[in-house]
Amino acid sequence: MNRPVSDLQLMISGMEPVLNEGFYVYTSVPQGTDTSMVPCIATVREAEGLTLVVPERQALANGWSILFRCAGAGGNQLQRRCRGLS
């Protein structure tokens, strides 16, 4: 079993981030929403609902509102920057 890393510099130096293809979005759904068939990158359970990070096409297919849109790999530099939607 590995020991936990508490040295921030050591932890960061060992990271190997990878950009996923396509666009990803933050969306919020009511507690109890079935998300079992959606490939969630991250979930945060909060009192007001469940916040998800999912592929944009999945959010749109489920009719979920997009709170924030981020691009993955591909496209030009401008397209790769994250941007909020109003």
PDB file of N, CA, C and O in Angstrom:
ATOM      1  N   MET A   1       0.845  -1.181   0.000  1.00  0.00           N
ATOM      2  CA  MET A   1       0.000   0.000   0.000  1.00  0.00           C
ATOM      3  C   MET A   1       0.887   1.240   0.000  1.00  0.00           C
ATOM      4  O   MET A   1       1.858   1.313   0.753  1.00  0.00           O
ATOM      5  N   ASN A   2       0.554   2.212  -0.843  1.00  0.00           N
ATOM      6  CA  ASN A   2       1.334   3.446  -0.918  1.00  0.00           C
ATOM      7  C   ASN A   2       1.041   4.343   0.262  1.00  0.00           C
ATOM      8  O   ASN A   2      -0.073   4.361   0.787  1.00  0.00           O
ATOM      9  N   ARG A   3       2.050   5.088   0.673  1.00  0.00           N
ATOM     10  CA  ARG A   3       1.867   6.061   1.750  1.00  0.00           C
ATOM     11  C   ARG A   3       1.332   7.358   1.165  1.00  0.00           C
ATOM     12  O   ARG A   3       1.694   7.716   0.045  1.00  0.00           O
ATOM     13  N   PRO A   4       0.477   8.072   1.895  1.00  0.00           N
ATOM     14  CA  PRO A   4      -0.041   9.354   1.404  1.00  0.00           C
ATOM     15  C   PRO A   4       1.096  10.356   1.196  1.00  0.00           C
ATOM     16  O   PRO A   4       2.075  10.368   1.941  1.00  0.00           O
ATOM     17  N   VAL A   5       0.945  11.196   0.163  1.00  0.00           N
ATOM     18  CA  VAL A   5       1.938  12.228  -0.127  1.00  0.00           C
ATOM     19  C   VAL A   5       1.466  13.526   0.491  1.00  0.00           C
ATOM     20  O   VAL A   5       0.358  13.980   0.205  1.00  0.00           O
ATOM     21  N   SER A   6       2.290  14.133   1.336  1.00  0.00           N
ATOM     22  CA  SER A   6       1.909  15.404   1.953  1.00  0.00           C
ATOM     23  C   SER A   6       2.760  16.563   1.425  1.00  0.00           C
ATOM     24  O   SER A   6       2.470  17.723   1.718  1.00  0.00           O
ATOM     25  N   ASP A   7       3.796  16.262   0.658  1.00  0.00           N
ATOM     26  CA  ASP A   7       4.657  17.289   0.079  1.00  0.00           C
ATOM     27  C   ASP A   7       4.022  17.759  -1.230  1.00  0.00           C
ATOM     28  O   ASP A   7       3.982  17.013  -2.209  1.00  0.00           O
ATOM     29  N   LEU A   8       3.530  18.996  -1.244  1.00  0.00           N
ATOM     30  CA  LEU A   8       2.820  19.533  -2.410  1.00  0.00           C
ATOM     31  C   LEU A   8       3.680  19.508  -3.666  1.00  0.00           C
ATOM     32  O   LEU A   8       3.202  19.104  -4.726  1.00  0.00           O
ATOM     33  N   GLN A   9       4.928  19.927  -3.572  1.00  0.00           N
ATOM     34  CA  GLN A   9       5.808  19.942  -4.745  1.00  0.00           C
ATOM     35  C   GLN A   9       6.017  18.539  -5.302  1.00  0.00           C
ATOM     36  O   GLN A   9       6.022  18.344  -6.517  1.00  0.00           O
ATOM     37  N   LEU A  10       6.186  17.571  -4.422  1.00  0.00           N
ATOM     38  CA  LEU A  10       6.351  16.184  -4.844  1.00  0.00           C
ATOM     39  C   LEU A  10       5.080  15.684  -5.529  1.00  0.00           C
ATOM     40  O   LEU A  10       5.142  14.998  -6.550  1.00  0.00           O
ATOM     41  N   MET A  11       3.935  16.034  -4.960  1.00  0.00           N
ATOM     42  CA  MET A  11       2.667  15.613  -5.530  1.00  0.00           C
ATOM     43  C   MET A  11       2.469  16.207  -6.930  1.00  0.00           C
ATOM     44  O   MET A  11       2.083  15.498  -7.859  1.00  0.00           O
ATOM     45  N   ILE A  12       2.732  17.491  -7.074  1.00  0.00           N
ATOM     46  CA  ILE A  12       2.562  18.163  -8.367  1.00  0.00           C
ATOM     47  C   ILE A  12       3.543  17.617  -9.396  1.00  0.00           C
ATOM     48  O   ILE A  12       3.185  17.430 -10.558  1.00  0.00           O
ATOM     49  N   SER A  13       4.779  17.361  -8.974  1.00  0.00           N
ATOM     50  CA  SER A  13       5.786  16.868  -9.925  1.00  0.00           C
ATOM     51  C   SER A  13       5.433  15.485 -10.469  1.00  0.00           C
ATOM     52  O   SER A  13       5.895  15.109 -11.546  1.00  0.00           O
ATOM     53  N   GLY A  14       4.626  14.732  -9.738  1.00  0.00           N
ATOM     54  CA  GLY A  14       4.252  13.398 -10.185  1.00  0.00           C
ATOM     55  C   GLY A  14       2.971  13.351 -11.001  1.00  0.00           C
ATOM     56  O   GLY A  14       2.564  12.280 -11.451  1.00  0.00           O
ATOM     57  N   MET A  15       2.326  14.506 -11.200  1.00  0.00           N
ATOM     58  CA  MET A  15       1.067  14.538 -11.951  1.00  0.00           C
ATOM     59  C   MET A  15       1.328  14.413 -13.449  1.00  0.00           C
ATOM     60  O   MET A  15       2.334  14.910 -13.955  1.00  0.00           O
ATOM     61  N   GLU A  16       0.436  13.761 -14.139  1.00  0.00           N
ATOM     62  CA  GLU A  16       0.512  13.616 -15.590  1.00  0.00           C
ATOM     63  C   GLU A  16      -0.858  13.942 -16.191  1.00  0.00           C
ATOM     64  O   GLU A  16      -1.557  13.035 -16.643  1.00  0.00           O
ATOM     65  N   PRO A  17      -1.260  15.235 -16.205  1.00  0.00           N
ATOM     66  CA  PRO A  17      -2.587  15.600 -16.696  1.00  0.00           C
ATOM     67  C   PRO A  17      -2.748  15.304 -18.190  1.00  0.00           C
ATOM     68  O   PRO A  17      -1.800  15.411 -18.969  1.00  0.00           O
ATOM     69  N   VAL A  18      -3.961  14.934 -18.562  1.00  0.00           N
ATOM     70  CA  VAL A  18      -4.299  14.640 -19.949  1.00  0.00           C
ATOM     71  C   VAL A  18      -5.581  15.393 -20.285  1.00  0.00           C
ATOM     72  O   VAL A  18      -6.553  15.336 -19.531  1.00  0.00           O
ATOM     73  N   LEU A  19      -5.587  16.096 -21.414  1.00  0.00           N
ATOM     74  CA  LEU A  19      -6.798  16.776 -21.862  1.00  0.00           C
ATOM     75  C   LEU A  19      -7.669  15.789 -22.612  1.00  0.00           C
ATOM     76  O   LEU A  19      -7.208  15.120 -23.536  1.00  0.00           O
ATOM     77  N   ASN A  20      -8.921  15.700 -22.217  1.00  0.00           N
ATOM     78  CA  ASN A  20      -9.884  14.850 -22.918  1.00  0.00           C
ATOM     79  C   ASN A  20     -10.368  15.568 -24.164  1.00  0.00           C
ATOM     80  O   ASN A  20     -10.427  16.797 -24.189  1.00  0.00           O
ATOM     81  N   GLU A  21     -10.710  14.824 -25.182  1.00  0.00           N
ATOM     82  CA  GLU A  21     -11.250  15.401 -26.413  1.00  0.00           C
ATOM     83  C   GLU A  21     -12.643  15.972 -26.167  1.00  0.00           C
ATOM     84  O   GLU A  21     -13.383  15.462 -25.326  1.00  0.00           O
ATOM     85  N   GLY A  22     -12.999  17.018 -26.890  1.00  0.00           N
ATOM     86  CA  GLY A  22     -14.348  17.558 -26.845  1.00  0.00           C
ATOM     87  C   GLY A  22     -14.569  18.590 -25.762  1.00  0.00           C
ATOM     88  O   GLY A  22     -13.642  18.999 -25.062  1.00  0.00           O
ATOM     89  N   PHE A  23     -15.817  19.002 -25.641  1.00  0.00           N
ATOM     90  CA  PHE A  23     -16.205  20.003 -24.660  1.00  0.00           C
ATOM     91  C   PHE A  23     -16.836  19.330 -23.444  1.00  0.00           C
ATOM     92  O   PHE A  23     -17.572  18.353 -23.573  1.00  0.00           O
ATOM     93  N   TYR A  24     -16.540  19.861 -22.277  1.00  0.00           N
ATOM     94  CA  TYR A  24     -17.108  19.380 -21.021  1.00  0.00           C
ATOM     95  C   TYR A  24     -17.817  20.542 -20.348  1.00  0.00           C
ATOM     96  O   TYR A  24     -17.428  21.697 -20.517  1.00  0.00           O
ATOM     97  N   VAL A  25     -18.859  20.236 -19.584  1.00  0.00           N
ATOM     98  CA  VAL A  25     -19.636  21.285 -18.935  1.00  0.00           C
ATOM     99  C   VAL A  25     -19.904  20.946 -17.477  1.00  0.00           C
ATOM    100  O   VAL A  25     -19.926  19.782 -17.076  1.00  0.00           O
ATOM    101  N   TYR A  26     -20.102  21.990 -16.711  1.00  0.00           N
ATOM    102  CA  TYR A  26     -20.627  21.857 -15.351  1.00  0.00           C
ATOM    103  C   TYR A  26     -22.132  22.017 -15.476  1.00  0.00           C
ATOM    104  O   TYR A  26     -22.615  22.916 -16.164  1.00  0.00           O
ATOM    105  N   THR A  27     -22.861  21.151 -14.816  1.00  0.00           N
ATOM    106  CA  THR A  27     -24.311  21.225 -14.798  1.00  0.00           C
ATOM    107  C   THR A  27     -24.790  20.824 -13.414  1.00  0.00           C
ATOM    108  O   THR A  27     -24.062  20.162 -12.675  1.00  0.00           O
ATOM    109  N   SER A  28     -25.979  21.205 -13.063  1.00  0.00           N
ATOM    110  CA  SER A  28     -26.534  20.864 -11.756  1.00  0.00           C
ATOM    111  C   SER A  28     -27.883  20.197 -11.958  1.00  0.00           C
ATOM    112  O   SER A  28     -28.719  20.674 -12.725  1.00  0.00           O
ATOM    113  N   VAL A  29     -28.084  19.086 -11.257  1.00  0.00           N
ATOM    114  CA  VAL A  29     -29.342  18.336 -11.357  1.00  0.00           C
ATOM    115  C   VAL A  29     -29.890  18.119  -9.948  1.00  0.00           C
ATOM    116  O   VAL A  29     -29.128  18.145  -8.981  1.00  0.00           O
ATOM    117  N   PRO A  30     -31.198  17.906  -9.818  1.00  0.00           N
ATOM    118  CA  PRO A  30     -31.774  17.661  -8.492  1.00  0.00           C
ATOM    119  C   PRO A  30     -31.235  16.361  -7.883  1.00  0.00           C
ATOM    120  O   PRO A  30     -30.893  15.419  -8.598  1.00  0.00           O
ATOM    121  N   GLN A  31     -31.168  16.333  -6.547  1.00  0.00           N
ATOM    122  CA  GLN A  31     -30.791  15.101  -5.849  1.00  0.00           C
ATOM    123  C   GLN A  31     -31.710  13.989  -6.318  1.00  0.00           C
ATOM    124  O   GLN A  31     -32.900  14.218  -6.533  1.00  0.00           O
ATOM    125  N   GLY A  32     -31.180  12.798  -6.477  1.00  0.00           N
ATOM    126  CA  GLY A  32     -31.985  11.660  -6.888  1.00  0.00           C
ATOM    127  C   GLY A  32     -32.072  11.458  -8.387  1.00  0.00           C
ATOM    128  O   GLY A  32     -32.627  10.457  -8.840  1.00  0.00           O
ATOM    129  N   THR A  33     -31.528  12.399  -9.179  1.00  0.00           N
ATOM    130  CA  THR A  33     -31.527  12.241 -10.632  1.00  0.00           C
ATOM    131  C   THR A  33     -30.654  11.042 -11.000  1.00  0.00           C
ATOM    132  O   THR A  33     -29.542  10.902 -10.491  1.00  0.00           O
ATOM    133  N   ASP A  34     -31.157  10.184 -11.880  1.00  0.00           N
ATOM    134  CA  ASP A  34     -30.391   9.014 -12.298  1.00  0.00           C
ATOM    135  C   ASP A  34     -29.307   9.448 -13.279  1.00  0.00           C
ATOM    136  O   ASP A  34     -29.601   9.858 -14.402  1.00  0.00           O
ATOM    137  N   THR A  35     -28.070   9.355 -12.851  1.00  0.00           N
ATOM    138  CA  THR A  35     -26.934   9.716 -13.704  1.00  0.00           C
ATOM    139  C   THR A  35     -26.079   8.484 -14.022  1.00  0.00           C
ATOM    140  O   THR A  35     -24.952   8.616 -14.500  1.00  0.00           O
ATOM    141  N   SER A  36     -26.612   7.296 -13.758  1.00  0.00           N
ATOM    142  CA  SER A  36     -25.830   6.072 -13.898  1.00  0.00           C
ATOM    143  C   SER A  36     -25.376   5.800 -15.336  1.00  0.00           C
ATOM    144  O   SER A  36     -24.376   5.112 -15.538  1.00  0.00           O
ATOM    145  N   MET A  37     -26.075   6.314 -16.315  1.00  0.00           N
ATOM    146  CA  MET A  37     -25.715   6.071 -17.711  1.00  0.00           C
ATOM    147  C   MET A  37     -24.903   7.221 -18.315  1.00  0.00           C
ATOM    148  O   MET A  37     -24.600   7.201 -19.508  1.00  0.00           O
ATOM    149  N   VAL A  38     -24.551   8.216 -17.505  1.00  0.00           N
ATOM    150  CA  VAL A  38     -23.812   9.380 -17.980  1.00  0.00           C
ATOM    151  C   VAL A  38     -22.367   9.271 -17.493  1.00  0.00           C
ATOM    152  O   VAL A  38     -22.138   9.050 -16.304  1.00  0.00           O
ATOM    153  N   PRO A  39     -21.385   9.423 -18.394  1.00  0.00           N
ATOM    154  CA  PRO A  39     -19.983   9.336 -17.990  1.00  0.00           C
ATOM    155  C   PRO A  39     -19.528  10.609 -17.268  1.00  0.00           C
ATOM    156  O   PRO A  39     -18.969  11.512 -17.890  1.00  0.00           O
ATOM    157  N   CYS A  40     -19.766  10.674 -15.971  1.00  0.00           N
ATOM    158  CA  CYS A  40     -19.399  11.850 -15.171  1.00  0.00           C
ATOM    159  C   CYS A  40     -17.893  11.869 -14.918  1.00  0.00           C
ATOM    160  O   CYS A  40     -17.310  10.859 -14.524  1.00  0.00           O
ATOM    161  N   ILE A  41     -17.278  13.006 -15.143  1.00  0.00           N
ATOM    162  CA  ILE A  41     -15.869  13.200 -14.824  1.00  0.00           C
ATOM    163  C   ILE A  41     -15.727  13.523 -13.341  1.00  0.00           C
ATOM    164  O   ILE A  41     -14.770  13.103 -12.690  1.00  0.00           O
ATOM    165  N   ALA A  42     -16.697  14.281 -12.814  1.00  0.00           N
ATOM    166  CA  ALA A  42     -16.698  14.642 -11.395  1.00  0.00           C
ATOM    167  C   ALA A  42     -18.123  14.884 -10.933  1.00  0.00           C
ATOM    168  O   ALA A  42     -18.978  15.299 -11.715  1.00  0.00           O
ATOM    169  N   THR A  43     -18.372  14.624  -9.659  1.00  0.00           N
ATOM    170  CA  THR A  43     -19.671  14.928  -9.055  1.00  0.00           C
ATOM    171  C   THR A  43     -19.432  15.573  -7.703  1.00  0.00           C
ATOM    172  O   THR A  43     -18.500  15.216  -6.983  1.00  0.00           O
ATOM    173  N   VAL A  44     -20.286  16.525  -7.371  1.00  0.00           N
ATOM    174  CA  VAL A  44     -20.242  17.179  -6.060  1.00  0.00           C
ATOM    175  C   VAL A  44     -21.667  17.214  -5.535  1.00  0.00           C
ATOM    176  O   VAL A  44     -22.534  17.860  -6.122  1.00  0.00           O
ATOM    177  N   ARG A  45     -21.908  16.524  -4.437  1.00  0.00           N
ATOM    178  CA  ARG A  45     -23.235  16.492  -3.830  1.00  0.00           C
ATOM    179  C   ARG A  45     -23.350  17.680  -2.867  1.00  0.00           C
ATOM    180  O   ARG A  45     -22.564  17.814  -1.929  1.00  0.00           O
ATOM    181  N   GLU A  46     -24.337  18.529  -3.117  1.00  0.00           N
ATOM    182  CA  GLU A  46     -24.555  19.720  -2.300  1.00  0.00           C
ATOM    183  C   GLU A  46     -26.005  19.729  -1.829  1.00  0.00           C
ATOM    184  O   GLU A  46     -26.833  18.988  -2.359  1.00  0.00           O
ATOM    185  N   ALA A  47     -26.313  20.544  -0.856  1.00  0.00           N
ATOM    186  CA  ALA A  47     -27.674  20.616  -0.323  1.00  0.00           C
ATOM    187  C   ALA A  47     -28.683  20.978  -1.411  1.00  0.00           C
ATOM    188  O   ALA A  47     -29.804  20.469  -1.406  1.00  0.00           O
ATOM    189  N   GLU A  48     -28.296  21.855  -2.349  1.00  0.00           N
ATOM    190  CA  GLU A  48     -29.227  22.313  -3.372  1.00  0.00           C
ATOM    191  C   GLU A  48     -29.290  21.409  -4.600  1.00  0.00           C
ATOM    192  O   GLU A  48     -30.110  21.652  -5.486  1.00  0.00           O
ATOM    193  N   GLY A  49     -28.463  20.390  -4.681  1.00  0.00           N
ATOM    194  CA  GLY A  49     -28.508  19.482  -5.822  1.00  0.00           C
ATOM    195  C   GLY A  49     -27.175  18.798  -6.037  1.00  0.00           C
ATOM    196  O   GLY A  49     -26.292  18.838  -5.180  1.00  0.00           O
ATOM    197  N   LEU A  50     -27.042  18.173  -7.186  1.00  0.00           N
ATOM    198  CA  LEU A  50     -25.835  17.445  -7.547  1.00  0.00           C
ATOM    199  C   LEU A  50     -25.179  18.160  -8.719  1.00  0.00           C
ATOM    200  O   LEU A  50     -25.790  18.310  -9.777  1.00  0.00           O
ATOM    201  N   THR A  51     -23.946  18.600  -8.537  1.00  0.00           N
ATOM    202  CA  THR A  51     -23.196  19.250  -9.606  1.00  0.00           C
ATOM    203  C   THR A  51     -22.368  18.184 -10.316  1.00  0.00           C
ATOM    204  O   THR A  51     -21.691  17.377  -9.678  1.00  0.00           O
ATOM    205  N   LEU A  52     -22.434  18.194 -11.644  1.00  0.00           N
ATOM    206  CA  LEU A  52     -21.733  17.204 -12.456  1.00  0.00           C
ATOM    207  C   LEU A  52     -20.802  17.889 -13.441  1.00  0.00           C
ATOM    208  O   LEU A  52     -21.068  19.006 -13.883  1.00  0.00           O
ATOM    209  N   VAL A  53     -19.713  17.220 -13.783  1.00  0.00           N
ATOM    210  CA  VAL A  53     -18.885  17.604 -14.919  1.00  0.00           C
ATOM    211  C   VAL A  53     -19.027  16.454 -15.910  1.00  0.00           C
ATOM    212  O   VAL A  53     -18.604  15.328 -15.644  1.00  0.00           O
ATOM    213  N   VAL A  54     -19.630  16.759 -17.059  1.00  0.00           N
ATOM    214  CA  VAL A  54     -19.963  15.725 -18.050  1.00  0.00           C
ATOM    215  C   VAL A  54     -19.646  16.226 -19.454  1.00  0.00           C
ATOM    216  O   VAL A  54     -19.505  17.431 -19.666  1.00  0.00           O
ATOM    217  N   PRO A  55     -19.532  15.306 -20.420  1.00  0.00           N
ATOM    218  CA  PRO A  55     -19.405  15.756 -21.801  1.00  0.00           C
ATOM    219  C   PRO A  55     -20.615  16.611 -22.182  1.00  0.00           C
ATOM    220  O   PRO A  55     -21.747  16.295 -21.814  1.00  0.00           O
ATOM    221  N   GLU A  56     -20.371  17.682 -22.912  1.00  0.00           N
ATOM    222  CA  GLU A  56     -21.447  18.611 -23.273  1.00  0.00           C
ATOM    223  C   GLU A  56     -22.602  17.897 -23.965  1.00  0.00           C
ATOM    224  O   GLU A  56     -23.766  18.183 -23.684  1.00  0.00           O
ATOM    225  N   ARG A  57     -22.290  16.973 -24.863  1.00  0.00           N
ATOM    226  CA  ARG A  57     -23.348  16.273 -25.603  1.00  0.00           C
ATOM    227  C   ARG A  57     -24.268  15.501 -24.667  1.00  0.00           C
ATOM    228  O   ARG A  57     -25.458  15.363 -24.952  1.00  0.00           O
ATOM    229  N   GLN A  58     -23.736  14.993 -23.548  1.00  0.00           N
ATOM    230  CA  GLN A  58     -24.550  14.261 -22.578  1.00  0.00           C
ATOM    231  C   GLN A  58     -25.497  15.209 -21.844  1.00  0.00           C
ATOM    232  O   GLN A  58     -26.664  14.882 -21.627  1.00  0.00           O
ATOM    233  N   ALA A  59     -24.994  16.384 -21.463  1.00  0.00           N
ATOM    234  CA  ALA A  59     -25.837  17.369 -20.785  1.00  0.00           C
ATOM    235  C   ALA A  59     -26.970  17.807 -21.706  1.00  0.00           C
ATOM    236  O   ALA A  59     -28.123  17.889 -21.284  1.00  0.00           O
ATOM    237  N   LEU A  60     -26.643  18.086 -22.954  1.00  0.00           N
ATOM    238  CA  LEU A  60     -27.667  18.524 -23.908  1.00  0.00           C
ATOM    239  C   LEU A  60     -28.687  17.419 -24.171  1.00  0.00           C
ATOM    240  O   LEU A  60     -29.886  17.688 -24.252  1.00  0.00           O
ATOM    241  N   ALA A  61     -28.219  16.178 -24.304  1.00  0.00           N
ATOM    242  CA  ALA A  61     -29.126  15.061 -24.569  1.00  0.00           C
ATOM    243  C   ALA A  61     -30.105  14.830 -23.419  1.00  0.00           C
ATOM    244  O   ALA A  61     -31.218  14.351 -23.633  1.00  0.00           O
ATOM    245  N   ASN A  62     -29.685  15.174 -22.199  1.00  0.00           N
ATOM    246  CA  ASN A  62     -30.538  15.001 -21.022  1.00  0.00           C
ATOM    247  C   ASN A  62     -31.341  16.257 -20.677  1.00  0.00           C
ATOM    248  O   ASN A  62     -32.127  16.253 -19.730  1.00  0.00           O
ATOM    249  N   GLY A  63     -31.142  17.330 -21.446  1.00  0.00           N
ATOM    250  CA  GLY A  63     -31.877  18.565 -21.200  1.00  0.00           C
ATOM    251  C   GLY A  63     -31.404  19.322 -19.969  1.00  0.00           C
ATOM    252  O   GLY A  63     -32.157  20.114 -19.403  1.00  0.00           O
ATOM    253  N   TRP A  64     -30.154  19.085 -19.546  1.00  0.00           N
ATOM    254  CA  TRP A  64     -29.614  19.764 -18.367  1.00  0.00           C
ATOM    255  C   TRP A  64     -29.027  21.108 -18.762  1.00  0.00           C
ATOM    256  O   TRP A  64     -28.395  21.231 -19.811  1.00  0.00           O
ATOM    257  N   SER A  65     -29.235  22.116 -17.924  1.00  0.00           N
ATOM    258  CA  SER A  65     -28.698  23.439 -18.222  1.00  0.00           C
ATOM    259  C   SER A  65     -27.182  23.449 -18.024  1.00  0.00           C
ATOM    260  O   SER A  65     -26.646  22.791 -17.131  1.00  0.00           O
ATOM    261  N   ILE A  66     -26.516  24.207 -18.875  1.00  0.00           N
ATOM    262  CA  ILE A  66     -25.060  24.319 -18.815  1.00  0.00           C
ATOM    263  C   ILE A  66     -24.707  25.534 -17.980  1.00  0.00           C
ATOM    264  O   ILE A  66     -25.079  26.660 -18.308  1.00  0.00           O
ATOM    265  N   LEU A  67     -23.976  25.289 -16.884  1.00  0.00           N
ATOM    266  CA  LEU A  67     -23.563  26.372 -15.997  1.00  0.00           C
ATOM    267  C   LEU A  67     -22.208  26.937 -16.397  1.00  0.00           C
ATOM    268  O   LEU A  67     -21.953  28.130 -16.234  1.00  0.00           O
ATOM    269  N   PHE A  68     -21.335  26.070 -16.926  1.00  0.00           N
ATOM    270  CA  PHE A  68     -19.976  26.481 -17.288  1.00  0.00           C
ATOM    271  C   PHE A  68     -19.460  25.498 -18.323  1.00  0.00           C
ATOM    272  O   PHE A  68     -19.627  24.288 -18.168  1.00  0.00           O
ATOM    273  N   ARG A  69     -18.835  26.007 -19.381  1.00  0.00           N
ATOM    274  CA  ARG A  69     -18.349  25.157 -20.480  1.00  0.00           C
ATOM    275  C   ARG A  69     -16.833  25.241 -20.566  1.00  0.00           C
ATOM    276  O   ARG A  69     -16.262  26.331 -20.536  1.00  0.00           O
ATOM    277  N   CYS A  70     -16.183  24.086 -20.672  1.00  0.00           N
ATOM    278  CA  CYS A  70     -14.732  24.017 -20.834  1.00  0.00           C
ATOM    279  C   CYS A  70     -14.409  23.127 -22.015  1.00  0.00           C
ATOM    280  O   CYS A  70     -15.120  22.163 -22.300  1.00  0.00           O
ATOM    281  N   ALA A  71     -13.335  23.460 -22.694  1.00  0.00           N
ATOM    282  CA  ALA A  71     -12.907  22.645 -23.828  1.00  0.00           C
ATOM    283  C   ALA A  71     -11.810  21.703 -23.395  1.00  0.00           C
ATOM    284  O   ALA A  71     -11.010  22.022 -22.516  1.00  0.00           O
ATOM    285  N   GLY A  72     -11.778  20.554 -24.010  1.00  0.00           N
ATOM    286  CA  GLY A  72     -10.707  19.600 -23.787  1.00  0.00           C
ATOM    287  C   GLY A  72      -9.637  19.793 -24.840  1.00  0.00           C
ATOM    288  O   GLY A  72      -9.388  20.917 -25.275  1.00  0.00           O
ATOM    289  N   ALA A  73      -9.004  18.713 -25.253  1.00  0.00           N
ATOM    290  CA  ALA A  73      -7.950  18.765 -26.259  1.00  0.00           C
ATOM    291  C   ALA A  73      -8.550  19.053 -27.630  1.00  0.00           C
ATOM    292  O   ALA A  73      -9.741  18.845 -27.858  1.00  0.00           O
ATOM    293  N   GLY A  74      -7.721  19.526 -28.519  1.00  0.00           N
ATOM    294  CA  GLY A  74      -8.163  19.824 -29.881  1.00  0.00           C
ATOM    295  C   GLY A  74      -8.561  21.277 -30.014  1.00  0.00           C
ATOM    296  O   GLY A  74      -8.758  21.968 -29.014  1.00  0.00           O
ATOM    297  N   GLY A  75      -8.679  21.732 -31.217  1.00  0.00           N
ATOM    298  CA  GLY A  75      -9.058  23.124 -31.455  1.00  0.00           C
ATOM    299  C   GLY A  75      -7.872  24.054 -31.244  1.00  0.00           C
ATOM    300  O   GLY A  75      -6.783  23.615 -30.877  1.00  0.00           O
ATOM    301  N   ASN A  76      -8.093  25.327 -31.476  1.00  0.00           N
ATOM    302  CA  ASN A  76      -7.007  26.277 -31.283  1.00  0.00           C
ATOM    303  C   ASN A  76      -6.933  26.727 -29.831  1.00  0.00           C
ATOM    304  O   ASN A  76      -7.779  26.363 -29.014  1.00  0.00           O
ATOM    305  N   GLN A  77      -5.926  27.513 -29.521  1.00  0.00           N
ATOM    306  CA  GLN A  77      -5.683  27.953 -28.143  1.00  0.00           C
ATOM    307  C   GLN A  77      -6.901  28.648 -27.544  1.00  0.00           C
ATOM    308  O   GLN A  77      -7.219  28.443 -26.373  1.00  0.00           O
ATOM    309  N   LEU A  78      -7.576  29.459 -28.331  1.00  0.00           N
ATOM    310  CA  LEU A  78      -8.743  30.182 -27.847  1.00  0.00           C
ATOM    311  C   LEU A  78      -9.865  29.205 -27.479  1.00  0.00           C
ATOM    312  O   LEU A  78     -10.547  29.394 -26.472  1.00  0.00           O
ATOM    313  N   GLN A  79     -10.051  28.181 -28.279  1.00  0.00           N
ATOM    314  CA  GLN A  79     -11.102  27.206 -28.016  1.00  0.00           C
ATOM    315  C   GLN A  79     -10.803  26.370 -26.781  1.00  0.00           C
ATOM    316  O   GLN A  79     -11.735  25.882 -26.142  1.00  0.00           O
ATOM    317  N   ARG A  80      -9.537  26.189 -26.425  1.00  0.00           N
ATOM    318  CA  ARG A  80      -9.178  25.353 -25.287  1.00  0.00           C
ATOM    319  C   ARG A  80      -9.381  26.068 -23.950  1.00  0.00           C
ATOM    320  O   ARG A  80      -9.401  25.425 -22.901  1.00  0.00           O
ATOM    321  N   ARG A  81      -9.529  27.387 -23.982  1.00  0.00           N
ATOM    322  CA  ARG A  81      -9.729  28.112 -22.725  1.00  0.00           C
ATOM    323  C   ARG A  81     -11.126  27.861 -22.192  1.00  0.00           C
ATOM    324  O   ARG A  81     -12.081  27.731 -22.957  1.00  0.00           O
ATOM    325  N   CYS A  82     -11.235  27.795 -20.877  1.00  0.00           N
ATOM    326  CA  CYS A  82     -12.546  27.639 -20.256  1.00  0.00           C
ATOM    327  C   CYS A  82     -13.265  28.979 -20.274  1.00  0.00           C
ATOM    328  O   CYS A  82     -12.640  30.032 -20.145  1.00  0.00           O
ATOM    329  N   ARG A  83     -14.581  28.932 -20.433  1.00  0.00           N
ATOM    330  CA  ARG A  83     -15.343  30.178 -20.405  1.00  0.00           C
ATOM    331  C   ARG A  83     -16.707  29.924 -19.793  1.00  0.00           C
ATOM    332  O   ARG A  83     -17.320  28.883 -20.026  1.00  0.00           O
ATOM    333  N   GLY A  84     -17.174  30.875 -19.014  1.00  0.00           N
ATOM    334  CA  GLY A  84     -18.490  30.767 -18.403  1.00  0.00           C
ATOM    335  C   GLY A  84     -19.576  31.171 -19.383  1.00  0.00           C
ATOM    336  O   GLY A  84     -19.343  31.970 -20.289  1.00  0.00           O
ATOM    337  N   LEU A  85     -20.747  30.622 -19.199  1.00  0.00           N
ATOM    338  CA  LEU A  85     -21.896  30.975 -20.023  1.00  0.00           C
ATOM    339  C   LEU A  85     -22.913  31.698 -19.161  1.00  0.00           C
ATOM    340  O   LEU A  85     -23.060  31.392 -17.977  1.00  0.00           O
ATOM    341  N   SER A  86     -23.606  32.643 -19.740  1.00  0.00           N
ATOM    342  CA  SER A  86     -24.653  33.330 -18.979  1.00  0.00           C
ATOM    343  C   SER A  86     -26.004  32.859 -19.394  1.00  0.00           C
ATOM    344  O   SER A  86     -27.011  33.326 -18.861  1.00  0.00           O
TER     345      SER A  86
END
